[in-house]
Amino acid sequence: MSKYTPTRLTRYDDESIIAEIKRVIISYFSGAIPTTSEFNKYSKVKAVTIIKRLGSWKNAVVKAGFKYESNRINRNDLINDLKQVLEKNGNEYFTLEFYEKHGRHSSKTVKKVLGYSKWDELLSAILSVKKYYKLLKQKINSVAEPRPSRSELVEDLRRAWETLGKRPSWTEYKEHGHFSISRYENEFGTWVNAIEHCIKVHDFKIEGSSTLHSTSQILLADIKAIASANNLSSIEFKKYREFGGSYSIGTFQNTFGSWRKACGEAGLRPGRSLIYSDDEFFDEIQRLWELLGGEPKAREIKIQSSISFNAFVKRFGSHSKTIHAFCIDRENSGSPDIPQERLTIPELEINIIKSGEQAVIGYQAIKMTTPRFPSKRLRFIVLNRDNFVCVKCGHGPKNCPETKLHIDHIIPYSKGGETIAENLQTLCSACNLGKSDLLL
């Protein structure tokens, strides 16, 4: 079974850093010395950290046992690499960010060696491709959307206002309005100016106050209204927003110092305690990991996690240490699927086919030593072993985001197959439902 290793080092001592330099140079560059940007694509420690610790990139390479060679990249290597990336993008213009992801060299190196400061000029001169030609052609052939008048903007804002029964936030208007926010910004300067214009000129009513800007009383009234409508004695900020809360977390932090203090002022508990158990932290990391088909990055945790990113950092010290702790927990969890007592499934009829005739020779009770469903730890180990893709069709969250992965018994549980890693495989929902409990 393959072991998972975090994408960042958690210890930055000289020995660990030198070992990482050796691993990257040998595994990905066949002993040739990469630039710092190229090194960063594959390394578990950034080159800037190495330079701070060992003095310079040259010193680091020499200490790792390699001969440092500068200016090893020539024009032909770079041009060939650009052509390969162009083919990956269907022989159409590609951005600098696309090259950073798919090219072998850093864009800075490419521009420096080839002698161009602008990416568009470089691609035009070297590869003869023009920027966004297809998009520009589509734009020329399309009919421009007519610009709405001020009165139309005001009326649409009024409609959204009346639909929600209160002043819409920027996010709420995006969901209920017909025009883009940029239309209001072009007409009024800012979204806030548009709201103020509607209040002062068109007599739009704002609940609880004649002014636009929130006060502590308005904020507390909004928390209490949400809690009362949903019969809650405690509330998390995430639930406050889900139930229709109007204000951002920053508004509460600027007014009260924190969401917890705001809830206290409103006579409510701030919701769930910030002290989560390690299992809760790890289960959330695993949920994101399965959703994304790979290790969740810090920004992905910030956007998609039900536990705040700061809570992970407070508990484990950093994002990389969180991932490392999760890995240790999942890999070194022993055998969590062995129950205290053996399970017994109903007696199965044992048949034997001989000379084309089927004969029933008896019944046998099968004693099971594992439960039917794998634990979360075992589930992760199997998914990680199979690279988070279906072993039959190759679909996974990375290459097919709508894919749902299941853990399947190779020998069905109903036929005596135990819930152990050797008898488990990763299948997508379509392949698993097609297989059912057949023994293939």
C-alpha positions in Angstrom: 0.0 0.0 0.0 1.4 3.4 -1.0 2.2 5.8 1.7 1.0 9.4 1.5 3.6 12.2 2.0 2.6 15.8 2.5 3.4 18.4 -0.2 5.3 20.6 2.3 8.0 19.7 4.8 7.0 20.2 8.5 10.7 20.3 9.7 13.1 22.7 8.1 16.4 21.5 9.5 19.5 21.4 7.2 19.4 17.6 6.9 15.8 17.6 5.8 16.3 20.4 3.3 19.4 18.8 1.7 17.5 15.5 1.4 14.7 17.3 -0.4 17.1 19.0 -2.8 18.6 15.6 -3.7 15.1 14.1 -4.2 13.9 16.8 -6.6 17.0 17.1 -8.6 17.4 13.3 -9.1 13.7 12.5 -9.6 12.6 15.3 -11.8 15.8 16.8 -13.5 18.0 13.7 -13.9 20.8 15.4 -12.0 20.7 18.7 -13.9 20.4 21.8 -11.7 17.0 23.5 -12.0 16.3 27.2 -11.5 14.6 28.1 -8.2 11.2 28.5 -10.0 11.5 25.1 -11.6 12.5 23.6 -8.3 9.5 25.1 -6.6 7.1 23.1 -8.9 8.2 19.8 -7.4 9.7 20.5 -4.0 8.1 20.3 -0.6 10.1 23.4 0.6 10.2 26.7 -1.3 13.6 27.8 -2.7 13.3 31.1 -0.7 13.3 29.1 2.5 16.4 27.2 1.4 18.2 30.4 0.5 17.4 31.9 3.9 18.8 28.8 5.6 21.8 28.0 3.5 22.8 31.4 2.2 22.3 31.0 -1.6 20.9 28.6 -4.1 24.4 27.8 -5.3 25.5 26.9 -1.7 22.4 24.7 -1.3 23.1 22.8 -4.5 26.7 22.3 -3.6 25.9 21.1 -0.1 23.5 18.6 -1.6 26.5 17.1 -3.5 25.9 18.5 -7.0 28.0 20.7 -9.2 26.4 24.1 -9.7 26.1 25.2 -13.4 24.5 28.5 -14.3 23.0 29.5 -17.7 22.4 25.9 -18.7 19.2 26.8 -20.6 19.5 27.6 -24.3 17.0 29.1 -26.7 16.2 25.9 -28.5 15.2 24.2 -25.3 12.8 27.0 -24.4 11.3 27.2 -27.9 10.7 23.5 -28.0 9.0 23.7 -24.5 6.8 26.5 -25.7 5.7 24.5 -28.7 4.8 21.5 -26.5 2.6 23.7 -24.3 1.1 25.2 -27.4 0.1 21.8 -28.6 -1.4 21.0 -25.2 -3.6 24.1 -25.6 -4.9 23.1 -29.0 -2.4 25.3 -30.9 -4.1 28.4 -29.6 -2.9 31.4 -27.6 -2.1 30.5 -23.9 -1.6 32.7 -20.9 1.5 33.1 -18.8 -0.3 31.3 -16.0 -1.1 28.3 -18.3 2.6 28.1 -19.2 3.6 28.2 -15.5 1.4 25.2 -14.9 2.3 23.1 -18.0 5.8 24.3 -19.0 9.1 23.0 -17.7 10.7 26.4 -17.1 9.6 29.6 -15.3 8.1 32.3 -17.4 10.7 34.7 -16.0 13.4 32.5 -17.4 11.7 32.2 -20.8 11.3 36.0 -21.2 14.8 36.7 -20.1 16.6 34.2 -22.3 14.4 34.9 -25.4 14.7 38.7 -24.9 11.0 39.7 -24.5 9.5 41.6 -21.6 5.8 41.1 -22.7 4.3 37.7 -22.9 2.0 38.5 -25.9 4.9 39.8 -28.0 7.0 36.7 -27.1 4.3 34.3 -28.3 3.6 36.4 -31.4 7.3 36.5 -32.4 8.3 32.9 -31.5 5.1 30.9 -32.1 3.1 33.3 -34.4 0.0 33.2 -32.2 -2.1 36.2 -31.4 -3.8 37.0 -28.1 -7.3 35.8 -27.8 -8.0 35.9 -31.5 -11.0 33.6 -31.2 -12.5 35.6 -28.4 -12.0 38.9 -30.2 -13.7 37.5 -33.3 -16.6 36.3 -31.3 -16.9 39.7 -29.6 -16.9 41.5 -33.0 -19.6 39.3 -34.3 -21.8 39.5 -31.2 -24.3 42.3 -30.6 -23.4 44.5 -27.7 -25.8 44.5 -24.7 -27.7 47.8 -24.5 -26.8 49.9 -21.5 -29.6 50.2 -19.0 -30.8 53.7 -18.0 -30.6 55.0 -14.4 -34.3 54.5 -13.9 -34.1 50.9 -15.1 -31.3 50.3 -12.5 -33.3 51.9 -9.8 -36.5 49.9 -10.6 -34.6 46.6 -10.7 -33.0 47.4 -7.3 -36.5 48.2 -6.0 -37.8 44.8 -7.2 -34.9 42.9 -5.5 -35.4 45.1 -2.4 -39.1 44.2 -2.2 -38.5 40.5 -3.0 -36.1 40.2 0.0 -38.1 42.5 2.2 -35.0 44.4 3.2 -32.0 46.2 1.7 -30.1 43.7 -0.5 -26.5 43.2 0.1 -24.0 43.1 -2.8 -24.1 39.3 -2.8 -27.9 39.1 -2.5 -28.4 41.4 -5.4 -26.2 39.3 -7.6 -28.6 36.4 -6.9 -31.9 38.3 -7.4 -31.0 41.2 -9.7 -31.0 41.4 -13.5 -28.0 43.6 -14.0 -24.3 43.2 -13.1 -22.9 45.1 -10.1 -20.5 46.9 -12.6 -23.6 48.6 -14.2 -24.3 50.3 -10.8 -20.7 51.1 -10.3 -20.5 52.8 -13.7 -23.7 54.8 -13.1 -23.3 55.7 -9.4 -19.6 55.2 -8.7 -20.0 52.5 -6.1 -22.7 50.0 -4.9 -23.0 52.0 -1.6 -23.7 55.2 -3.6 -26.4 53.4 -5.5 -28.1 52.4 -2.3 -27.8 55.9 -0.8 -29.3 57.4 -4.0 -32.3 55.1 -3.8 -32.8 56.0 -0.1 -32.5 59.7 -0.5 -34.0 60.3 -3.9 -36.5 57.5 -4.3 -37.5 57.1 -0.7 -36.4 53.5 -0.3 -37.0 52.3 3.3 -34.2 50.7 5.2 -35.2 48.7 8.2 -34.4 49.9 11.7 -32.7 53.1 10.7 -32.9 56.0 8.2 -29.2 55.8 7.5 -27.4 53.3 5.3 -24.4 52.4 7.4 -24.9 49.7 10.0 -24.9 50.4 13.7 -24.5 48.0 16.6 -28.2 48.2 17.3 -29.1 47.2 13.7 -26.5 44.3 13.8 -27.8 43.0 17.1 -31.4 43.2 15.8 -30.5 41.3 12.7 -28.9 38.5 14.8 -31.9 38.3 17.1 -34.3 38.2 14.2 -32.5 35.3 12.5 -32.3 33.4 15.8 -35.9 34.0 16.7 -37.2 33.0 13.3 -35.4 29.7 13.4 -35.9 29.0 17.2 -32.2 29.1 17.9 -30.5 29.8 21.3 -27.0 29.7 19.7 -25.9 30.4 16.2 -22.7 30.1 14.0 -21.9 32.8 11.6 -22.2 30.3 8.7 -25.7 29.5 9.8 -26.6 33.1 10.3 -25.7 33.7 6.6 -27.6 30.6 5.4 -30.7 31.7 7.2 -30.7 35.1 5.5 -28.3 37.3 7.6 -27.4 40.5 5.7 -24.0 41.4 7.1 -20.5 40.1 6.6 -18.3 38.7 9.3 -16.0 41.8 8.8 -18.9 44.1 9.8 -19.4 42.3 13.1 -15.6 42.1 13.7 -15.3 45.9 13.1 -18.2 46.7 15.4 -17.9 44.2 18.2 -14.4 42.8 17.8 -15.6 39.2 16.9 -18.6 37.2 16.1 -18.5 35.6 19.6 -18.8 39.0 21.3 -21.6 40.1 19.0 -23.6 37.0 19.9 -22.9 37.7 23.6 -24.3 41.2 23.2 -27.4 39.7 21.6 -27.9 37.3 24.5 -27.0 34.2 22.4 -24.2 31.6 22.5 -21.9 32.0 19.5 -22.8 28.5 18.2 -20.5 25.6 18.3 -17.4 25.8 20.4 -14.2 26.6 18.6 -12.6 23.7 20.3 -13.0 20.8 17.8 -11.7 17.3 18.4 -8.8 16.1 16.3 -11.2 13.6 14.6 -13.5 16.4 13.6 -10.6 18.3 12.1 -9.3 15.2 10.3 -12.8 14.2 9.0 -13.2 17.6 7.5 -9.8 17.4 5.8 -10.8 14.0 4.4 -14.2 15.3 3.2 -12.4 18.1 1.2 -9.7 15.7 0.0 -12.4 13.4 -1.5 -14.3 16.3 -2.9 -11.3 17.7 -4.7 -9.6 14.4 -5.5 -6.3 15.5 -3.9 -4.7 17.4 -1.0 -6.7 20.5 -0.2 -4.7 23.7 -0.5 -5.0 26.5 2.1 -7.2 28.7 -0.1 -9.5 25.7 -0.8 -9.9 25.1 2.9 -10.8 28.8 3.4 -13.5 28.7 0.7 -15.0 25.2 1.2 -14.4 24.1 4.7 -17.2 24.1 7.4 -14.4 24.7 9.9 -12.5 28.0 9.6 -8.9 27.9 8.3 -7.8 29.8 11.4 -9.1 27.0 13.6 -6.8 24.5 11.8 -3.9 26.9 12.2 -4.5 27.4 15.9 -4.7 23.7 16.5 -1.8 22.4 14.4 0.4 25.5 13.8 0.1 25.8 10.0 -1.5 24.4 6.9 1.3 22.0 6.1 1.4 20.8 9.7 -2.3 20.2 9.6 -1.9 18.0 6.5 1.0 16.2 8.0 -0.9 15.4 11.2 -3.9 14.2 9.2 -1.6 11.9 7.2 -0.1 10.4 10.3 -3.5 9.8 11.8 -4.8 8.1 8.7 -1.7 6.0 8.0 -0.9 5.0 11.7 -4.5 4.2 12.8 -3.9 0.5 13.3 -7.0 -1.6 12.4 -10.0 0.5 13.3 -12.4 -1.8 11.5 -12.0 -4.8 13.8 -15.1 -4.9 16.1 -15.2 -6.3 19.6 -17.4 -9.3 18.5 -17.5 -11.2 15.3 -20.4 -10.5 13.0 -22.5 -13.3 11.5 -24.3 -13.0 8.2 -27.2 -15.3 7.2 -26.4 -18.8 6.2 -25.5 -19.0 2.5 -26.5 -21.9 0.2 -23.3 -23.5 -1.1 -23.8 -24.9 -4.7 -21.4 -27.0 -6.8 -21.7 -27.5 -10.6 -20.4 -30.8 -11.9 -20.8 -32.2 -15.4 -23.3 -29.5 -16.3 -25.6 -30.4 -13.3 -26.1 -28.2 -10.3 -26.3 -29.8 -6.9 -27.0 -28.3 -3.6 -24.6 -29.7 -1.1 -25.5 -27.8 2.1 -25.5 -24.5 4.0 -22.7 -22.8 5.8 -22.8 -19.8 8.2 -20.1 -17.3 7.4 -18.4 -15.6 10.4 -17.3 -12.1 9.5 -14.5 -10.3 11.4 -15.1 -6.8 10.0 -18.2 -4.6 9.6 -19.8 -4.1 6.2 -18.7 -0.4 5.9 -15.1 0.7 6.1 -14.1 3.4 8.6 -13.2 6.8 7.4 -9.5 6.0 7.9 -9.7 2.8 5.9 -11.7 4.6 3.2 -9.0 7.3 2.9 -6.2 4.7 2.6 -8.0 2.9 -0.2 -8.8 6.1 -2.1 -5.3 7.3 -1.7 -3.9 4.0 -2.9 -6.1 4.2 -6.0 -5.2 7.9 -6.6 -8.7 9.1 -6.0 -10.0 7.7 -9.4 -12.2 4.8 -10.4 -10.1 1.8 -11.1 -12.5 0.8 -13.9 -13.1 3.9 -15.9 -10.4 6.3 -14.6 -12.9 9.1 -13.6 -12.2 11.1 -10.5 -13.0 14.6 -9.0 -9.9 16.1 -10.7 -10.7 15.1 -14.3 -14.5 14.8 -13.9 -15.7 17.1 -11.0 -19.2 15.6 -10.8 -17.8 12.1 -10.1 -18.8 10.5 -6.8 -16.4 7.8 -5.6 -17.5 4.7 -3.7 -15.5 2.0 -1.9 -16.4 -1.4 -3.3 -15.8 -4.9 -2.0 -14.0 -6.9 -4.7 -15.4 -10.1 -3.1 -18.9 -8.9 -2.1 -19.5 -8.7 1.7 -22.6 -10.9 1.2 -20.4 -13.6 -0.2 -17.8 -13.5 2.6 -15.5 -10.7 1.5 -14.0 -8.9 4.4 -13.8 -5.2 4.8 -10.0 -4.9 4.5 -7.8 -2.9 2.2 -6.8 -5.8 0.0 -10.5 -6.6 -0.7 -11.5 -3.0 -1.3 -11.3 -0.9 -4.5 -12.3 2.6 -5.6 -15.2 2.8 -8.1 -17.3 5.7 -9.3 -21.0 5.6 -8.6 -21.9 4.5 -12.2 -19.4 1.6 -12.2 -20.3 0.5 -8.7 -24.1 0.5 -9.3 -23.4 -1.5 -12.5 -21.4 -4.1 -10.7 -23.8 -4.4 -7.7 -22.8 -7.5 -5.6 -21.5 -9.5 -8.6 -18.3 -11.4 -8.1 -16.3 -10.4 -11.2 
